[in-house]
Amino acid sequence: MEWYMVAYAKITEDKRKGISLQGVYFGGIGKTEEEAEQIARKCVNEIRGGTVIPKVLKLQGCYKVIDAMHEAFDRFCDIADQMVEADQIICRTKNNKR
């Protein structure tokens, strides 16, 4: 049987601190990909205090939740870094126009 895990990142934006990754969290496990996608939608719709970005990951074998969370953390760190870089470019562009 295949299992699908939902992990999500919570990203916030502060006027002084800018964009930051608040954390990577476990959202749940679904028996099917569709069930995991429902869990992901629930995370996005119910979690407050920032932007929630979910990922559905297929678990590779028994007891691989920790490995999948590490993989999700690495992916979300890359996404957050790209968001910070894009924000910095936008801020520089705005400052140069003044």
GINORDA-V151320 format. One record per backbone hydrogen bond with DSSP energy under -1.0 kcal/mol. CO is the residue of the C=O (numbers start at 0). NH is the residue of the N-H. E is the energy in kcal/mol with one decimal. If there is no record, write none. Layout:
CO NH E
CO NH E
//
This chain:
2 58 -2.6
3 29 -3.4
4 56 -3.2
5 26 -3.4
5 27 -1.2
6 54 -2.7
7 24 -3.3
8 52 -2.3
9 21 -2.9
10 50 -3.5
11 19 -2.6
13 17 -2.7
17 13 -2.3
19 11 -2.5
22 9 -2.2
24 7 -2.5
27 5 -3.1
29 3 -2.7
31 35 -2.0
32 36 -2.3
33 37 -1.9
34 38 -1.9
35 39 -2.4
36 40 -2.3
37 41 -2.2
38 42 -2.2
39 43 -2.3
40 44 -2.5
41 45 -2.1
42 46 -2.0
50 10 -3.0
52 8 -2.5
54 6 -2.3
56 4 -3.2
58 60 -1.1
63 67 -2.4
64 68 -2.4
65 69 -2.2
66 70 -2.2
67 71 -2.7
68 72 -2.7
69 73 -2.3
70 74 -2.2
71 75 -3.0
72 76 -2.4
73 77 -1.9
74 78 -2.2
75 79 -2.8
76 80 -2.5
77 81 -2.1
78 82 -2.2
79 83 -2.5
80 84 -2.5
81 85 -2.4
82 86 -2.4
83 87 -2.4
84 88 -2.1
85 89 -2.3
86 90 -2.5
87 91 -2.4
88 92 -2.4
89 93 -2.4
90 94 -2.4
91 95 -2.1
92 96 -1.1
//
